[in-house]
Amino acid sequence: MLYCRCQKKVGLGKGETMSEQTESLLTGMADAGCTAEEIEKAERILQTGDLGELTRFLKQCRCALMEQMHESQKRVDRMDYLIRQTEKQSIK
């Protein structure tokens, strides 16, 4: 099973129909912040039944999200630096 950040189960589940599985996967991807293009590509891959390819693609999407997170963290770190610098100046 795959889980999105809200801990909602995504993917193959016992008793799920193919359309429920597809809807769950696509909803989970949207919840995780995937683009419309990524979601559409995952749907096409899922329709082929190639779960190995789908897993590889989801891992690529995860890597892209991690890169975005790292870039955001760099911006936050920069803001923290600017705040510290400003606070130092106000103390003098």
ROLOPA-669893 format. One record per residue (C-alpha): y, z, x. Coordinates in steps of 0.05 Angstrom, whole numbers, padded with zeros to 5 digits, always signed. Example, Ala and Ser with C-alpha at 12.3 -4.5 7.8 and 13.67 -1.06 7.14 Angstrom:
BEGIN
-00090+00156+00246 -00021+00143+00273 
# end
This chain:
BEGIN
+00000+00000+00000 +00072-00012+00020 +00128+00034+00000 +00202+00020-00007 +00253+00072+00013 +00251+00103-00056 +00175+00115-00047 +00158+00066-00103 +00090+00036-00092 +00093-00039-00076 +00036-00088-00070 -00037-00088-00090 -00054-00032-00137 -00118-00018-00175 -00113-00047-00245 -00050-00087-00232 -00048-00158-00255 -00022-00212-00208 +00045-00215-00245 +00052-00139-00242 +00035-00141-00168 +00086-00197-00157 +00140-00161-00197 +00127-00096-00160 +00131-00130-00092 +00194-00168-00109 +00228-00107-00139 +00210-00067-00077 +00240-00119-00032 +00304-00120-00073 +00306-00043-00070 +00298-00048+00006 +00358-00094+00012 +00323-00160+00024 +00362-00224+00010 +00348-00270-00049 +00322-00322+00000 +00273-00272+00031 +00249-00250-00038 +00238-00322-00059 +00200-00337+00005 +00155-00276-00005 +00141-00299-00076 +00120-00368-00051 +00075-00337+00002 +00045-00289-00049 +00029-00348-00095 -00012-00379-00039 -00054-00316-00035 -00045-00311+00041 -00036-00236+00047 -00037-00240+00123 +00023-00286+00122 +00057-00242+00071 +00047-00181+00115 +00076-00219+00175 +00136-00240+00134 +00148-00170+00108 +00146-00144+00179 +00198-00197+00198 +00242-00173+00140 +00234-00102+00164 +00256-00121+00234 +00318-00155+00206 +00334-00092+00166 +00324-00049+00228 +00373-00093+00267 +00424-00085+00211 +00414-00010+00214 +00423-00008+00289 +00487-00049+00283 +00513-00001+00230 +00495+00058+00274 +00536+00028+00331 +00596+00022+00284 +00588+00094+00262 +00583+00116+00335 +00647+00079+00350 +00682+00113+00291 +00658+00181+00316 +00687+00165+00384 +00754+00146+00354 +00755+00210+00313 +00740+00252+00374 +00794+00217+00414 +00844+00228+00358 +00826+00301+00352 +00834+00310+00427 +00904+00280+00423 +00924+00324+00365 +00903+00387+00404 +00949+00371+00463 
# end
